[in-house]
Amino acid sequence: MTFPTLTPGRAIEGISAVLLPYGSDERPDWTTFRQLLDRTWSAGLTPAVNMDTGYVNLLTDDERARMLAETQDVADGRRFVAGAFIEGRAGDPVALYRTEIDAIRRAGGTPIVFQSTALTSRDDDGIVALYREVARDGGPLLAFELGQMFAPFGRIYSDDLFARLLDIEGIVGAKHSSLDRTVEWRRLSLRDRARPDFAIYTGNDLAIDMVFYGSDYLLGLSAFHVEAFAVRDRLWRQRDPRAFLLNDLLQYLGHLAFRAPVPAYRHSAAQFLKIRGVIRSDRPHPAGAVRPDSDLPLLEDVARRIDDLLAEIAS
């Protein structure tokens, strides 16, 4: 394949999935969740809720509805993205997705079609037909490719199938979470040829420099330090080579947090945010994968190194 070129000076669109924190009582800490939302907007990033980082596949329907309602309340008109999640529900998937999409739009959010068994178990024609039906009322609507290391109902589409999604006018972008930069590079090449205004949001927490090649991002890793991601994006736009220095530290954090089992990164996020004094408890969802306490010194070290670099950049 032809390797892509770097794009210094390009403005990066940053969307950050928001962690749902849990308290010592193993219940969602909605007060702190609201604070994390506001912190994301204040950093200059767009929050994404009811995503993998927010334990969407482990929440009840009522909890997902509350997450959307809390976000709407805090947003006060500010932009956010929300997952249209239907996994585990019985019924016509088109109707189920459309119900979720309508609820997100009423709340003021941009919907992203979270994959489900009802979607990914279809053949290519069936997948395209479902997306077309879901998007028949127009956009903006985001698609989503999710590797099975994140969830068993995820699927990375073939290049041919992805190309067909570009023909659906209402879908204006797609999050790509294969953790394989070569696949994402092919997505970018195809996008540039067929539909340049289509956004590719990298979900590759092991290669966050994909934004230097033309991707935007919708990441779980950015939830660890929204301020640092915002500074990196600004440095890149300003053609400041310190963007690479900050990116390298954030990438080290990504490789530590997103090692197998990958879903345990959500506990890593809670540990890191507690170390930084951003949240009160590092408890994960009661059914979520956990990290050992031996990770804490490593997380403390990278937190200090990131903050030292941010202070140096600001001086």
NORNOR-V237016 format. One line per field, one symbol per residue. psi: psi as a letter, one per 20 degrees, with the letter a starting at -180 (. if undefined). burial: + if it has 24 or more other C-alpha atoms within 12 Angstrom, else -. Layout:
psi = ???
burial = ???
//
This chain:
psi = qpprqqlqipppopppppqoqqaijkqpnhghghhhghhgghijrpqprlrghjkhiiqrghhhhhggggggghgliqqrqqpopjpiqqaohgggghgggggghhijrpqpopqrhhgiirrgghgghgggghjhjaaqpqrpppqiigqijrppqrhgghhhhiiohhoirppolikohhghhhggggghghnhippoopkniimijhiiiiqaqnqhhhhhmhggghgggghghjkoiihhghhgghhghghghkrqpgiihhhggggghghijhrhqkprqhjqqqqqiihghghgghgghghgghhghi.
burial = -------+---+++++++++++-----+++-++++++++++-+++++++++++++++++----+++++++++-++--++++++++++-----++-+++-++++++-++++++++++++++------++-+++-++---+++++++++-+++-+++++---++++++-++++++++++++++-+++++++++---+--+++++++++++++++++++++++++++++++++++++++-----++++++++++++++++++--+++++++++++++++-++-+++++--++++---++--+--++--+--++-----
//
